[in-house]
Amino acid sequence: MHPLDDRDAIKSRFIAARGYWRPWTEALLRANPAFLSHYADYAGYPARTGPLTPRMVELVYVALDASATHLYEPGLATHLRMAREAGASEADVFDVLHLVTVQGLSAVLQAADMLHQAAPVAALPPDEALCARIHARWPEQAPSLLRLAAQDPGYVAVMLDFVEGGAPAAGLTPAERLLVRIALHACFTQADRQTLQTLIPHALAEGVARDEILQVIQLGAHLAVHGASLGATAYAKMAGGVAPPAEGPV
């Protein structure tokens, strides 16, 4: 028997590798078993082979599914549970959600830089305390933050208040926060090259390992399967009535 003809074996291997079976996977098993035969290995490879702990891998997935660029609640629920099972604390989870919220600032900085280039404002005398906060908190974004502070120092001040004070008192380490931020900006749902060009060198300078950075970059790719799960489920419903999934892919 050709391996792709043994659909029971494909299903068993998939469940063993990914830990779930959903209506969308059943639809794909019927229509395109080759997809499932290879997907589990592809999707699971970064988590299996990289240096990060299961706790950190799951927290990265929490960030990616919770991100405003993705908002995938079924996967978020699964990875929240798995993160807690892997030892993540409540503070870890809410630290990640804080970083998810801060993610939106990169677009503001880039657009404000464009506005400054198109319509420069007279340089204001730098507020030493504000400059010190910028360099201490977000050194990799300091040039953009300083330009924005020249245009609207009040906004930068309250933004830094949120960055400094909005996270739980105990949660991720500084290196872990950098990894989550890299994952959020590297994922195809945002793909923020400009921020990554400053964030990755900063993380390396802070002692974050290259292999850890590569792993969080790779973890985001297979979230694109959420499009395949949507399409396969819709096709199955059209073709013969498979109910929509109660819980999505991970």
N, C-alpha and C positions, 0 to 999 in steps of 0.2 A: 504493500500500500504506500502511495506517495504521502510524505509527511503532511501535506496540506489537505489530504483527504481524511485524515484522522482528526476530526473536529473535537471529539471528546478529549483527546490528548492535548490539543491546542488550548481548550478551555481549562483543563487541569493545570497546565503550565502557567497560563495567564493568572489564574487565581493564586497559585503558589508564589508567583513573582510580585503581583501587585496587591493581593489581599482583598479583592472585590470582584464582583460580577454584576453588571447592570444591564438593563434593556438595550442600551446602545451597543454594548459589547456583543450581546446576543444577535443583534441585527447585523453587525459586522462579521460575526462568525458565519452567518448564513450567506452573506453577499460577497465578502472579501476576507476569507480566513488568513490570507497572507499578511494582512494588516496586523491582526492580533498576534500572529506567529512571531513577528519581529518587534512589535511595539513595546512589549513588556521589557525586553532587553534594552531597547533604546531609552525608554523612559526611566528605567531604574538604574542605568549605568552610573550617572554622576553621584547619586546617593550611595551606591554600593562601593564605589572605588575611591572617592575623594577622602580627604583627611578630616572633614568636619564630623562632629558627633551627630547621632540621630536627633538629639534635642535641637541642635542648630539647624540641621536640614529642615526639620519640621517648622521651625520658626521662620525660616526663609519662605517656605511655602505658605505659611500664614500671611506673611507680608504680601506675597505676590497675588494670592487670591483675594485679600482684603483691599488691595490697592484700588484707588478710584479709576485707574486705567483698566481694571479687569472686573472687580466686584462679582466674584464667582462664589456665591454663598454655599452651594453644596460642598465644593472642595474645601472652603474655609472651615466648615463645621468638621469635616473629616480631619483636617490637619491640626485644628485646635485640639481635638481629642488626642491625636497621636503625639502632639507636642507635650501635652500634659503627661501622657503615659511615658514619654521619654525623659521626664524630669524637669520640664520647663515650669517656672513659677508663674503665678498670676502677674507679678511685676514684669517678668520677661515678656509676656503676651502684651501687656499694655505699653511697654516700652516699644515693641514692634509697631503697635497701632499709632503711637506718637510719631514714629518715623514715617509711617504711611501718610500721615497728615502733612508732615514737613515736606514730603515729596513734591508737593505742588509749588513750592517756592522756586524751584529751578526755572520753571517757565517764566515766572515774574522777573527773575534776574536777567534772563536772556532777552526778554522783550524790553525791559527797562534799559538795557545796554543799547539796543537798537534805537530806542527813542532818544537816548543821550547822543548817539552818533548823528541822528537826523536833526536834532534840535538841542545842541549842547547848552547846558546851564552854566552860569558863572560858578566857579569853584568856591564853596563856602569854607571858611576856616574850620579845619577838622576839630571835632569834639574829641578830646584826648580819651575820655572815658569810653565813649562809643567806639572809637578806633580800637582801643585795647580789647573790648568785648568781641569785636569782629574777628580780630586776629587770634584771640584765645579760643573762640567757639567754632568758627568756620574758616580756618586759614586758607583752605583751598578755594574758597569763594570770596576771599577778601577783596580782590580788585572790583568785582561786580557789586559787592555789598557797599564798598566805599563810594562807588559811583552812584548807587541808589541812595545812599545816605546824603550825598550832595544835593539830590533832588527832593528827598523827603526823609529827613532824619527821624521824624516821629514814627514812621512806619517801620524803619529798621529797628528802632528801639523796642517797639512792642513785639516785633517778630522775634528778636533775640530773647525777650522775656519768655515767650512761648517755647522757644528752643531750649532755653536753660531751665525753665521751671515747669514745663508741661509734662515731662517724663516722670515715671515713678522714682521714688528715692532709691530703690534697689532694683536692678534689672540687668540689662545687658552690660557687658564690658565695653569700653571704647572701641576695641577691635571688632567686637561683634556688631556694634552699631554701624561701623564702616562697611562691614560685609553686607548687612541688610540694605544699606543705602546703595551699594554697588548693584546688588541683585535687583532692586527696584528700578534703577536707571538703565540697567543692561537688558532687562526683559523686553521682548518684542512689543509688549503693550505700551511701552514708552520709548525705548531705544534712544536715549538722550546722550548722544555722542559728546556733546560739548561738556556736559557735567562729568561724564566718565573720564574725559581727558585731564581733568583736574583731580577727580576723586581717587582714581586708581594710583597715580603717583604718590598722593598723600597717604593712602593706606600702606603702600610699600615702605614709605619713609617712616611710618609709625610702627613698622615691624610685622605687619600682617603678611602672612606667607603667600607667595605667588600661587601655590597649589590651592589654597583656600579661596583666593579670588577667582581662579579659573573655575572652581567647583560651583560657586554661587552664580557665575555667569552661565554655566551649562544647565543649572537646575531649572531655569526659566523656559527653556525652549519647548519642552513637551506640553506646556500648558495650552499650546495651540490645538491640542487634541479636543479641547472643549468645543471647538467648531465642528470637528468630525462627530463628536457625540451628539451635538444638536442636529446635524444633518442626517446622521444615521437613524436617530429616533424619529425625526419627521418623515423620513422615507419609509421606515417600517410602519408607521401609523397610516401613511397613505396607501401602502401596499397590502396591509392586512390587519392592522389594529394592534400594534404593540403599545402598551401603556407607556407614558412618559416616565423617566426614571424618578424614583423618590430621592435618590442621592446620586450626585454626579461623580465623574471620574476624578482620580487623584493622580 
